[in-house]
Amino acid sequence: MISIWVFISVAIVLLVLFISVLKLQPFISFLLVSLGLGLASGLTTGDTIVAIQKGIGGTLGSIIPIIILGAMIGKMVAKSQATTVIADWLVDVLGQKNLPFAFMIIGFIVGLPLFYSVAFLLMAPLVLSTAQRHNLPVVYLGIPMLASLSITQGFLPPHPAPYYLVTHLPGADMGVTLGLGIVISIPAMLASGWLFGKTLKNIPASPMSFVEPPTAAKAPSLRSSLFVLLLPVGLIAMQSFAKNLHNPVLEFVGEPIVALLISLGAALYLLGFNRGISWSEMQGWLLESIKDISPLMLTFGGAGAFKEILQAMKVGDEILKLTQQSTLDPLIIAWMIAGVLRIVTGSSTVAGITTAGLILPILSASGANPNLMALSIGAGSMVLSHVNDAGFWLYKEYFGVTIKDSLRSWTIMETILAVVGLLGVLVLQNYL
């Protein structure tokens, strides 16, 4: 009998071939591979189809509201120039010589509620125009910001992968994971963004040229800009305290979907109506935001199908058997699984979603802290981003960097934050 690992290895090779070589749409690639893997492994036609449907529905059902609401908030922030207001304030406070540090902080603030690609497209023009204005190397200025965006994507709810992990790992708590994630984010951000970024001053770049949009007649205030971006995080963090206080109202408000919906309302008023923007114009912005992220939703649905097929094949149980004799910490094993999937698929979100299904038997058997398990998977999902990652190409094209220099800047930055993130998880394990 052919080993289950042979089927999985072939499936992974086909995924890489379809997505990276043939440039087939990721959703179609995941569907084809999931269908073939299910049938080849011995699942019936009916079981395979049901698993695919369950995987797509279960994954998208849990994260679609998060992605859409985050994208809508991002569009409001972009159109209102709220990030420019925050950036100008931080530059005034920290000074020109500390611009990389300032952009690292901006990236973290903006990245808290917004999906990575949305935040990138929002922040990249600001970084490039600032680098031009102050005659600074764009990579030196950009890497700290991109590191903080990546960290929020991998570690912190309500981003799709961390949110999915918390909701699918028994015992995990949204507020606790968010709080611990912020603690881990600080050293990871400083190491991968600020310290490593200092070594990249001499990387040549030919960035895209951006003309800053004209300032609105009534730009949002700093207070309003910060309030809109930090509100969802504050509400989600409050949820854990509300549970301890047995306050159902605050618990409800702290649910990520509710928190983002409230934050969208705040954005519409503070960044829209309060600046004289008409409702019809804002409706156009919101519709545009959905179009922007629709390809991402399809990819995540395909990843969900692949994850469900692996679960139907009992791959998690097989991994448990392999690791029962291992001396490795379960958190490290989870990090490694997510890392392999990240390297293969190119998507941190896909890696996180897929690992969630595979790691359940290990989590149950080991008694590991589920909040730390979510963070460990998040850290692993960041490692070794390369040519099959859309984020890699966004960075390369926008910043005008060669593939070689992208690998020695972007790829190393992502790997540093993944390793430091894991180290942070292992340190926290001693205190929880």
Secondary structure, DSSP 8 states (H G I E B T S, - for coil): ---HHHHHHHHHHHHHIIIIIS---HHHHHHHHHHHHHHHTT--HHHHHHHHHHHHHHHHHHHHHHHHHHHHHHHHHHHHTHHHHHHHHHHHHH-GGGHHHHHHHHHHHHHTTS-HHHHHHHHHHHHHHHHHHHT--HHHHHHHHHHHHHHHHHH-TTSHHHHHHHHHSTT--HHHHHHHHHHHHHHHHIIIIIIHHGGGTT--------------TT---HHHHHHHHHHHHHHHHHHHHHHHTT-HHHHHHHSHHHHHHHHHHHHIIIIIGGGT--HHHHHHHHHHHHHHHHHHHHHHHHHHHHHHHHHHTTHHHHHHHHHTT--S-HHHHHHHHHHHHHHHH--HHHHHHHHHHHHHHHHHHHT--HHHHHHHHHHHTTTT--TT-HHHHHHHHHHT--HHHHIIIIIHHHHHHHHHHHHHHHHHHTT-
